[in-house]
């Protein structure tokens, strides 16, 4: 049975995919996205409906388009339709050397070659380009930092993620990371399989490998759009742009250019000559020279606006990337910029923000972090988010395998592995962790000092393990909502050393007298000399005359061997104790 995808059928019928989806809604047909397949029967029924519609209402062919027959949507939808569409903002991510730069360059140069004025003269971290399928804004900042931290502040700078995977290399650690970031941002992903011109290219293997990261290509019956291409020859790049346009259409990206302006900072640098240079992408409204803006704890009267081609512009509207000059202090990438009516108000907002932060910092010093137990108290089902790092793919798979079983057994807990990748935990992992209160657990790899420090600063639990079992145990505890078990010492007895018995080869034995309680073989022990602890360990051996005994009580004389210590002196006190787990209240 042949199957047709929603967007393919829409194309055949000459309507937008969204309209087709509205019709499907009315028919009660379930689908996941515009890339979902329809069976023949449904496709025929839809064709019939669209045909009838156009025959019955020849004058109002657009009724299907703009006024879906769904009830409540009608007026709200038409109000939304008055807001103009904006260009999609796209991030290109992937493993190093898989061709991100080449792809962006090709798209950009193709336009320059085809006569677009100027070209890019400087790097400002983002640019907009006119393609055969409309305008697209690309974020061109290295790493995912901007991408993730922006989201932490409650806004997505990126609308669509392109994950570049080289056809000769397939999915690599940074590919997994990029996918995890895009998934955490909950934005559509398009996979670009690059380098298909290479003789060793194996796009099919990439498609198969994508299944492992839960991106099921359309060819395999899934929803993930996969475009094979070559950033070298240009083959397939038009398909990619077409797919971008299609996804953008589905996302229905709109912004009102007449509202008070809002923008997101993607890059913030301090230039020796030019001073503070901030690149931002306009989210809504229009920024103009002379506007007052605030961002975090900085404010500006916009002195100049510079477009990515280096020219000075008077204003910038939705989705446009623009460099802003005029900030009083350096704001951070990821911060939101908001236009404010006056200088006085802008300054006031900044002052208030500084005051609030200072208060919060004070409060944080005394407040302990929210624990999972706290969370348990609040909700019935909780999600335990994890970022897993390991030395090899093999250990990762092993850990994931065991955790999957644990998760299955746990009733009210969802175990969500945001990222499982080979290599040491990175700062970008911390950003990702921050978006989901995740624990970062590393096996066989150690985070750098900088990453540890940053984790502490951001209050993100980060732990590395040498034994898989310990890691699993900790996850089990997390699942059960338990923190590390705590122990307390329970003293069980004291013995006074009265004579040091020297035994060649085996070491000294403490000839002792039990003054109170009991002394047990294997019990924990500390050695006290003049009130000070000089050793902490355990009792290796306990003797009564020539016999080994398990325990002895008050009033007995005995020989005691301590574990790894025999430099005791007459008059020292051995205190025996046990560790008792403090039950969770
Ligand atoms: P990035 O690190 O992901 O930005 O990768 P680059 O764009 O710098 O590309 C890495 C290398 O792969 C460079 O030597 C490129 O010339 C090469 N490369 C990129 N795209 C293609 C392609 O489609 N085909 C071939 N054969 N090589 C490519």
Boltz pocket constraint, residues with backbone or C-beta under 6 A from the ligand:
constraints:
  - pocket:
      binder: B
      contacts: [[A, 94], [A, 95], [A, 96], [A, 97], [A, 98], [A, 99], [A, 100], [A, 101], [A, 102], [A, 103], [A, 194], [A, 195], [A, 196], [A, 197], [A, 198], [A, 229], [A, 230], [A, 231], [A, 232], [A, 233]]
      max_distance: 6.0
